[in-house]
């Protein structure tokens, strides 16, 4: 049992040594891209929601 756990740990560290880790600059660039795109999508969805809610409010008041 202990031997199997040790072998699994060795396999894990061997696999981690083979991973091609990205550079710090690439990680930061990707993170900022995600933040900027998320803000733009959030503003877009907020504006579409606002326009539709105002439009439906006008239509709802005209039908009464």
N, C-alpha and C positions, 0 to 999 in steps of 0.2 A: 504494500500500500504506500509506504513512504517512498519507496523507489520509483513508483509510478508518478507520484507528485513531483519528485525531483526531476524526472525525465520530462515531464510536462513543462516545468519551469525552464529547463535547458532549451527545449524546443521553442518556447515563447521568446526567450532572449535571442535565440538564433534567428527567428523570424523578424524580430524588431531590428536586428542588425541589417537585414536585407531591405528594409523599407527605405524608399527614396523620400526623405523628409523635405518639405519645401523650405525655402529660405525665409528669414524673418521679413524681408521686404515683400516677398510674394504673399505671405500671410496677411501682412498689413494692407497691401493693395487690395486683396480680395475682401478683407473685412470692411474697408471703406467703401468698396463698390457695393457690397450688400447693404450697408447703411444708407447710402445715397439712393439706391434703387428702392429700398423700402420706404424712404421718406417720399419719394416721387409717387409711388403707388398709393401710399396712404393719402397724400394730398389729392390725387386724382379720384380715388374712391370717395373721399369726403366731399369733393366738389360735385361729383355725379349724384351722390345721395342728397346733397343740399338742393341742387337744381330740381331733381325729381320730387322731393318733398314739397318744395314751393310750387311746382307745377301741379301736383295732385291737390294741394291745398286750394289753389285757385279754381281748379275744375270742381272740386267738392263744394266750394262755396257758391259757384254759379249754378249748380244743379239743385240747390235748395230753394 
